């Protein structure tokens, strides 16, 4: 493992778009993991609380980020933090949503 890694976000997003999965992880290191999460307009976000803290950076789209029952509008440029074990999901997705997600520690799927 090298001490540094450079990725091109446009290439990572393009790879994620070519995947049939809604989440595409592109970087994993000791203390964090990073991926692109994609949801189409009108989709239902099925995620459940994670065992990791999360930072979301919305690249494109519009939605509500429901955090413990309270809706927060998000769009391109929005950055949100959600602590581990907190109930949250994207709702009212009115434009295809592409989000960079940073998990700390690395996402385990639990």
C-alpha positions in Angstrom: 0.0 0.0 0.0 1.4 3.4 -1.0 1.4 6.4 1.3 -0.7 8.4 -1.2 -3.2 7.9 -3.9 -4.8 10.3 -6.4 -8.1 9.5 -8.1 -10.0 11.5 -10.7 -13.6 12.0 -9.5 -15.0 12.2 -13.0 -13.5 8.7 -13.7 -14.8 7.3 -10.5 -18.3 8.6 -11.1 -18.2 7.3 -14.7 -17.3 3.8 -13.3 -20.1 4.0 -10.8 -22.6 4.9 -13.5 -21.5 1.8 -15.4 -22.2 -0.4 -12.4 -25.6 -2.1 -11.6 -25.0 -1.4 -7.9 -26.1 1.8 -6.2 -22.9 2.0 -4.2 -19.4 1.9 -5.7 -16.5 2.0 -3.3 -13.3 3.5 -4.8 -10.9 4.0 -1.9 -10.3 2.1 1.3 -7.5 2.9 3.8 -7.0 2.1 7.5 -9.3 4.8 9.0 -11.9 5.4 6.2 -13.5 4.2 3.0 -15.0 6.3 0.2 -17.5 5.5 -2.5 -20.1 7.0 -4.8 -23.8 6.4 -4.0 -26.3 6.8 -6.8 -30.1 6.9 -6.6 -32.4 7.7 -9.6 -35.2 10.3 -9.3 -38.1 8.6 -7.5 -36.1 5.8 -6.1 -36.6 4.7 -2.5 -33.4 4.7 -0.4 -33.3 1.4 1.5 -30.2 2.1 3.7 -30.3 1.4 7.4 -28.1 3.0 10.1 -24.5 2.2 9.8 -21.9 1.3 12.4 -19.7 4.1 11.0 -19.8 7.9 10.9 -20.6 9.3 7.4 -19.9 12.4 5.5 -22.0 13.0 2.3 -21.0 15.4 -0.4 -23.7 15.8 -3.0 -22.3 16.0 -6.5 -25.6 16.3 -8.4 -29.3 15.9 -7.9 -31.9 17.0 -5.4 -33.5 15.2 -2.5 -34.3 15.4 1.2 -31.9 13.8 3.7 -34.1 12.5 6.5 -32.2 12.4 9.7 -34.1 10.9 12.6 -37.4 12.0 11.0 -36.4 15.6 10.1 -35.9 16.4 6.4 -33.0 18.5 5.2 -32.9 19.6 1.6 -29.7 18.6 -0.3 -28.4 19.4 -3.7 -25.1 19.7 -5.6 -22.6 21.2 -3.2 -24.3 20.1 0.0 -22.2 18.4 2.6 -23.8 16.5 5.5 -22.5 14.6 8.5 -24.4 11.7 10.0 -23.1 9.9 13.2 -23.0 6.2 13.4 -26.2 4.3 14.3 -28.4 7.4 13.5 -31.5 6.7 11.4 -31.2 8.4 8.0 -32.0 8.0 4.3 -32.6 10.1 1.2 -36.3 10.8 0.3 -38.1 12.9 -2.2 -35.4 12.4 -4.8 -36.5 14.8 -7.5 -33.3 14.7 -9.6 -30.9 11.8 -10.0 -28.7 11.8 -7.0 -24.9 11.2 -7.0 -23.2 11.5 -3.7 -19.6 10.9 -2.5 -19.8 9.1 0.8 -16.9 8.9 3.3 -17.2 6.3 6.1 -15.0 6.4 9.2 -13.9 3.8 10.1 -14.3 1.9 6.8 -17.8 0.8 5.9 -18.6 -2.8 7.0 -22.2 -3.1 5.8 -23.5 -3.6 9.3 
